[in-house]
Amino acid sequence: MPFVFLPFVAGRAPETPRAYFRKTQLKVNVSLAVIAASAAALAVLAGCSSSKALSGQDDGVFTYLLDRKPNWTEEKIETLPPLPQASNLLPFNVSQNTPLTFAVDKTTLAVGKDGVVHYVIVVTSPAGARNVNYEGIRCNTYEWRRYASINDDQNGWDQGVAFDFRRIENGELNAYQAALYQDYFCASKLPVGTAKQIVNNIQYKRTQSSINVH
């Protein structure tokens, strides 16, 4: 064994070389344990930081997945309504600047379980020419679609002019879909009520804005 200088403390018996080495080895082991624990703590912190960074990157994905709505399916239109009769038409206001008049056939107005309000619209010019469409407005998405238009002979429906849902346009002179959506059909992306309630509101000019005021 090499020569080792053993410290002497007054009032205490001198340590043997074996005891001194054991004590020194214990201190070394404790130091190594502290270093290992520190390294482990740093690794944990680094892992948390990395995990947090990844979580931050994925939050948008999680939010998107939570916000996604179930696949929506439109109810199938089994039959087309009869052509409108003048006695069933309910006029409504679209714009003070348009020469056209607008009316819905109250007998054709229906609210589907899919959130689509169906109706027949009759647009009449000052000369008496009519444009008649069977349409639907989807409250949840602010969209409308056409199912059919009156044919050239004015005696039946033409489904060849149908198209899928498209965005409702605002600010147009004859934007009757926007007027129907905002005044009578929809509120908070849902139909305002049953078909009977909507018909009554149109008949008595109870727009959503006037109802909210009261």
Backbone hydrogen bonds in HBPLUS format (Angstrom, degrees):
<---DONOR---> <-ACCEPTOR-->    atom                        ^
c    i                          cat <-CA-CA->   ^        H-A-AA   ^      H-
h    n   atom  resd res      DA  || num        DHA   H-A  angle D-A-AA Bond
n    s   type  num  typ     dist DA aas  dist angle  dist       angle   num
A0012-ARG N   A0009-VAL O   3.14 MM   3  5.67 149.4  2.24 140.5 139.4     1
A0020-TYR N   A0016-THR O   2.94 MM   4  6.17 159.0  1.98 157.4 164.1     2
A0021-PHE N   A0017-PRO O   2.96 MM   4  6.17 159.9  2.00 149.5 154.2     3
A0022-ARG N   A0018-ARG O   3.00 MM   4  6.24 157.6  2.05 147.2 153.6     4
A0023-LYS N   A0019-ALA O   2.97 MM   4  6.17 160.3  2.01 147.9 153.0     5
A0024-THR N   A0020-TYR O   2.90 MM   4  6.15 158.7  1.95 148.9 155.2     6
A0025-GLN N   A0021-PHE O   2.80 MM   4  5.94 160.8  1.83 150.1 155.6     7
A0026-LEU N   A0022-ARG O   2.94 MM   4  6.13 148.9  2.04 144.8 153.0     8
A0027-LYS N   A0023-LYS O   3.12 MM   4  6.45 154.9  2.19 146.0 151.7     9
A0028-VAL N   A0024-THR O   3.01 MM   4  6.33 155.4  2.07 148.7 155.7    10
A0029-ASN N   A0025-GLN O   2.90 MM   4  6.16 156.8  1.95 146.9 153.2    11
A0030-VAL N   A0026-LEU O   2.89 MM   4  6.15 155.8  1.95 147.8 154.6    12
A0031-SER N   A0027-LYS O   2.90 MM   4  6.13 159.0  1.94 147.5 153.2    13
A0032-LEU N   A0028-VAL O   2.88 MM   4  6.16 160.3  1.92 151.1 156.5    14
A0033-ALA N   A0029-ASN O   2.88 MM   4  6.11 152.1  1.96 144.5 152.5    15
A0034-VAL N   A0030-VAL O   2.93 MM   4  6.23 153.5  2.00 149.3 156.2    16
A0035-ILE N   A0031-SER O   2.93 MM   4  6.22 160.1  1.97 151.0 156.4    17
A0036-ALA N   A0032-LEU O   2.86 MM   4  6.07 159.6  1.90 148.5 154.4    18
A0037-ALA N   A0033-ALA O   2.84 MM   4  6.04 156.5  1.89 146.4 153.2    19
A0038-SER N   A0034-VAL O   2.88 MM   4  6.10 156.6  1.94 147.8 154.2    20
A0039-ALA N   A0035-ILE O   2.90 MM   4  6.16 160.1  1.94 149.9 155.4    21
A0040-ALA N   A0036-ALA O   2.87 MM   4  6.13 154.5  1.94 146.0 153.4    22
A0041-ALA N   A0037-ALA O   2.86 MM   4  6.10 153.7  1.93 146.5 154.0    23
A0042-LEU N   A0038-SER O   2.87 MM   4  6.17 159.0  1.91 151.7 157.1    24
A0043-ALA N   A0039-ALA O   2.90 MM   4  6.15 152.6  1.97 144.3 152.3    25
A0044-VAL N   A0040-ALA O   2.87 MM   4  6.17 154.2  1.94 147.2 154.2    26
A0045-LEU N   A0041-ALA O   2.88 MM   4  6.16 161.4  1.91 151.7 156.5    27
A0046-ALA N   A0042-LEU O   2.80 MM   4  5.99 159.4  1.84 148.3 154.6    28
A0047-GLY N   A0043-ALA O   2.77 MM   4  5.98 152.7  1.84 144.4 152.6    29
A0048-CYS N   A0044-VAL O   2.81 MM   4  6.10 152.7  1.88 148.7 156.3    30
A0049-SER N   A0045-LEU O   2.83 MM   4  6.09 160.3  1.87 149.9 155.5    31
A0050-SER N   A0046-ALA O   2.84 MM   4  6.07 160.9  1.87 148.7 154.0    32
A0051-SER N   A0047-GLY O   2.70 MM   4  5.85 157.0  1.76 145.0 152.7    33
A0052-LYS N   A0048-CYS O   2.68 MM   4  5.86 153.0  1.75 147.1 155.0    34
A0053-ALA N   A0049-SER O   2.87 MM   4  6.12 154.5  1.93 144.3 151.5    35
A0054-LEU N   A0050-SER O   2.83 MM   4  6.12 159.5  1.87 150.3 155.9    36
A0055-SER N   A0051-SER O   2.72 MM   4  5.92 154.1  1.79 144.0 152.5    37
A0056-GLY N   A0052-LYS O   2.77 MM   4  6.02 151.7  1.85 146.2 154.0    38
A0057-GLN N   A0053-ALA O   3.01 MM   4  6.33 145.7  2.13 140.6 149.8    39
A0057-GLN N   A0054-LEU O   3.04 MM   3  5.00 117.1  2.45  91.4 107.2    40
A0058-ASP N   A0054-LEU O   2.86 MM   4  6.17 142.8  2.00 145.4 156.6    41
A0059-ASP N   A0055-SER O   2.81 MM   4  5.85 127.3  2.09 147.0 159.8    42
A0061-VAL N   A0058-ASP O   2.90 MM   3  5.11 117.9  2.29 102.8 118.8    43
A0062-PHE N   A0058-ASP O   2.87 MM   4  6.22 162.7  1.90 162.0 167.2    44
A0063-THR N   A0059-ASP O   2.77 MM   4  5.98 164.7  1.80 155.1 159.6    45
A0064-TYR N   A0060-GLY O   2.87 MM   4  5.99 155.0  1.93 140.5 147.9    46
A0065-LEU N   A0061-VAL O   2.87 MM   4  6.14 157.3  1.93 150.9 156.9    47
A0066-LEU N   A0062-PHE O   2.91 MM   4  6.17 154.0  1.98 149.3 156.6    48
A0067-ASP N   A0063-THR O   2.88 MM   4  6.04 146.9  1.99 146.7 156.0    49
A0068-ARG N   A0064-TYR O   3.02 MM   4  6.09 122.7  2.36 140.1 153.4    50
A0088-ASN N   A0085-GLN O   2.95 MM   3  5.56 157.6  2.00 119.1 126.2    51
A0089-LEU N   A0086-ALA O   3.33 MM   3  5.49 169.8  2.35 110.0 112.7    52
A0106-LYS N   A0088-ASN O   2.98 MM  18  5.75 165.3  2.00 161.5 156.7    53
A0090-LEU N   A0104-VAL O   2.80 MM  14  5.29 156.6  1.85 147.2 154.7    54
A0104-VAL N   A0090-LEU O   3.00 MM  14  5.29 152.6  2.07 136.1 135.8    55
A0092-PHE N   A0102-PHE O   3.06 MM  10  5.96 149.1  2.16 142.6 145.0    56
A0101-THR N   A0124-THR O   3.02 MM  23  5.30 160.6  2.06 149.1 155.5    57
A0124-THR N   A0101-THR O   2.99 MM  23  5.30 162.2  2.02 146.7 152.6    58
A0103-ALA N   A0122-VAL O   3.09 MM  19  5.31 136.9  2.29 139.8 151.4    59
A0122-VAL N   A0103-ALA O   2.81 MM  19  5.31 162.5  1.84 163.3 165.6    60
A0105-ASP N   A0120-VAL O   2.98 MM  15  5.47 154.5  2.04 150.2 157.2    61
A0108-THR N   A0105-ASP O   3.07 MM   3  5.62 156.2  2.13 115.2 122.3    62
A0110-ALA N   A0118-HIS O   3.01 MM   8  5.12 153.1  2.08 135.1 139.4    63
A0118-HIS N   A0110-ALA O   2.76 MM   8  5.12 158.3  1.81 156.6 161.5    64
A0112-GLY N   A0116-VAL O   2.90 MM   4  5.31 177.3  1.90 156.0 156.2    65
A0115-GLY N   A0112-GLY O   3.07 MM   3  5.47 160.1  2.11 114.7 116.8    66
A0139-CYS N   A0115-GLY O   3.34 MM  24  6.18 164.0  2.37 160.9 156.8    67
A0117-VAL N   A0137-ILE O   2.87 MM  20  5.22 162.2  1.90 149.4 149.1    68
A0137-ILE N   A0117-VAL O   2.91 MM  20  5.22 154.1  1.98 138.9 146.3    69
A0119-TYR N   A0135-GLU O   3.09 MM  16  5.67 154.9  2.16 151.6 152.1    70
A0135-GLU N   A0119-TYR O   2.93 MM  16  5.67 164.7  1.95 173.1 175.8    71
A0121-ILE N   A0133-ASN O   2.90 MM  12  5.41 154.9  1.96 155.0 162.2    72
A0133-ASN N   A0121-ILE O   3.07 MM  12  5.41 156.8  2.13 147.9 155.2    73
A0123-VAL N   A0131-ASN O   2.88 MM   8  5.04 168.9  1.89 147.6 151.5    74
A0131-ASN N   A0123-VAL O   2.78 MM   8  5.04 148.8  1.88 146.5 156.1    75
A0125-SER N   A0129-ALA O   2.90 MM   4  5.28 159.4  1.94 151.1 158.1    76
A0128-GLY N   A0125-SER O   2.92 MM   3  5.21 159.8  1.96 111.9 118.7    77
A0150-ILE N   A0132-VAL O   2.95 MM  18  5.46 153.1  2.02 153.2 154.3    78
A0134-TYR N   A0148-ALA O   2.83 MM  14  5.23 168.0  1.85 148.6 149.5    79
A0147-TYR N   A0134-TYR O   2.81 MM  13  5.53 171.3  1.82 160.9 162.5    80
A0148-ALA N   A0134-TYR O   3.40 MM  14  5.23 153.1  2.47 139.1 139.8    81
A0136-GLY N   A0145-ARG O   3.01 MM   9  5.42 149.5  2.11 148.4 151.6    82
A0145-ARG N   A0136-GLY O   2.92 MM   9  5.42 147.9  2.02 152.2 159.9    83
A0138-ARG N   A0143-GLU O   2.84 MM   5  5.31 154.5  1.90 141.0 149.5    84
A0143-GLU N   A0138-ARG O   3.42 MM   5  5.31 164.8  2.45 140.8 144.4    85
A0168-ILE N   A0142-TYR O   3.16 MM  26  6.02 164.0  2.18 148.2 143.9    86
A0144-TRP N   A0166-ARG O   2.91 MM  22  5.58 155.6  1.97 155.0 160.5    87
A0166-ARG N   A0144-TRP O   2.86 MM  22  5.58 150.3  1.95 148.2 155.0    88
A0163-PHE N   A0146-ARG O   3.10 MM  17  5.52 153.2  2.17 136.9 142.1    89
A0149-SER N   A0158-ASP O   3.09 MM   9  5.25 158.9  2.13 133.2 138.2    90
A0158-ASP N   A0149-SER O   2.63 MM   9  5.25 152.3  1.71 159.2 169.4    91
A0151-ASN N   A0156-GLY O   2.83 MM   5  5.66 160.6  1.86 155.1 155.0    92
A0154-GLN N   A0151-ASN O   2.95 MM   3  5.25 158.7  2.00 110.7 117.5    93
A0162-ALA N   A0159-GLN O   3.23 MM   3  5.40 164.4  2.25 111.4 112.8    94
A0175-ALA N   A0172-GLU O   3.32 MM   3  5.00 156.4  2.38 111.9 106.7    95
A0176-TYR N   A0174-ASN O   2.79 MM   2  5.59 132.6  2.02 110.6  95.4    96
A0179-ALA N   A0175-ALA O   3.30 MM   4  6.65 155.5  2.36 143.3 150.1    97
A0180-LEU N   A0176-TYR O   2.87 MM   4  6.10 161.1  1.90 152.1 156.4    98
A0181-TYR N   A0177-GLN O   2.90 MM   4  6.05 166.2  1.92 150.2 154.3    99
A0182-GLN N   A0178-ALA O   2.95 MM   4  6.01 175.0  1.96 152.0 153.6   100
A0183-ASP N   A0179-ALA O   2.86 MM   4  5.62 157.2  1.91 144.3 151.6   101
A0184-TYR N   A0180-LEU O   3.02 MM   4  5.28 153.0  2.10 130.3 138.6   102
A0185-PHE N   A0180-LEU O   2.75 MM   5  5.76 162.7  1.78 162.7 161.7   103
A0186-CYS N   A0181-TYR O   3.07 MM   5  5.27 165.3  2.09 140.4 143.2   104
A0208-GLN N   A0183-ASP O   2.86 MM  25  5.01 132.4  2.09 118.5 133.4   105
A0192-VAL N   A0185-PHE O   2.85 MM   7  5.84 156.4  1.90 145.1 145.9   106
A0187-ALA N   A0190-LEU O   2.81 MM   3  5.43 157.1  1.86 157.1 164.2   107
A0190-LEU N   A0187-ALA O   3.03 MM   3  5.43 154.4  2.09 111.9 119.7   108
A0198-ILE N   A0194-THR O   3.06 MM   4  6.38 161.3  2.09 152.7 157.6   109
A0199-VAL N   A0195-ALA O   2.89 MM   4  6.10 161.0  1.93 152.2 157.6   110
A0200-ASN N   A0196-LYS O   2.98 MM   4  6.20 160.2  2.02 148.3 153.4   111
A0201-ASN N   A0197-GLN O   2.97 MM   4  6.22 154.5  2.03 146.4 153.6   112
A0202-ILE N   A0198-ILE O   2.98 MM   4  6.27 159.4  2.02 153.0 157.8   113
A0203-GLN N   A0199-VAL O   2.89 MM   4  6.05 163.4  1.92 152.1 157.4   114
A0204-TYR N   A0200-ASN O   2.97 MM   4  6.11 155.3  2.03 148.6 153.9   115
A0206-ARG N   A0201-ASN O   2.73 MM   5  4.62 150.8  1.82 141.0 145.0   116
A0205-LYS N   A0202-ILE O   3.27 MM   3  4.97 165.4  2.29  99.6 103.4   117
A0211-ILE N   A0207-THR O   2.97 MM   4  6.25 152.3  2.05 150.4 158.8   118
A0212-ASN N   A0208-GLN O   2.94 MM   4  6.08 158.3  1.99 147.7 153.1   119
A0213-VAL N   A0209-SER O   3.15 MM   4  6.29 144.9  2.28 137.2 145.9   120
A0214-HIS N   A0210-SER O   3.31 MM   4  6.50 153.2  2.39 139.0 144.7   121
